[in-house]
């Protein structure tokens, strides 16, 4: 078991925020990133995934054999695919069971789950192909495709980090300019998170850590732009506070470059996430000294992120159902959050004992 570190800690923080955000209307949502920034915990989670890729690619002073890196990413992608299939199957079963127990057929339609009950055959196929997703259970399919795309950019980075960045930016720009989407099936529509644009964020995380480990002047450069990053974070907080959003009908084409769109991950959301990463870069050593138990708790979640994420998603769905059936109160929300945080720590502990 590796000791607490910055990436695991912030990944654990992101997992807690995702758990809370996945229960709409929860009183404690005011503590999450989306209340203070244009980007949110999903962006933080993906950026940190890119940071972790740097250690997969280069565990020491020399890059690992490319074949070993590719095989590890393929195996990880398969592991996440398997987790998605199991988790979404359990979620659909939870909705079906709740509809039966509480005699409320509306639960069968929650989050786009209707096709799972009305078109079971095609939905089952779509579930295994990742083309059928329901709301709040669509991050892992994104992660699978991002890992597969990351193989390409890691290979490019062996020649040049700038080449990898240029390739990623080019794919991102084309995707936004031509509004390229991955289609959903059998339900109509497209993926909520577009991997063709979100890949830029995971590549930026990968390149940031790779550059930090390769170039001695990298940290000095971050220190110099730290005040600018703090200013951008502050401006973002004001924008969120006044609830400003660009009007899609007024911005020029290609409009996704100017919106705050989450599906295509518009540039302002990437800028927000980059500024947050730089602004809070010096915070971990301070937090580690002053808030040791909290750091150890969040780091344990981050070390076991896949298992914790799956359990958090199911706990959040259970919380949604409880609040829907019962009467939402601050006391109920407190009980949901407290029990959820305990069960997430138990999940991390069980995961570590089994590894």
Order of alpha helices (4+ residues) and beta strands (2+ residues): alpha-alpha-alpha-alpha-alpha-alpha-alpha-alpha-alpha-alpha-alpha-alpha-alpha-alpha
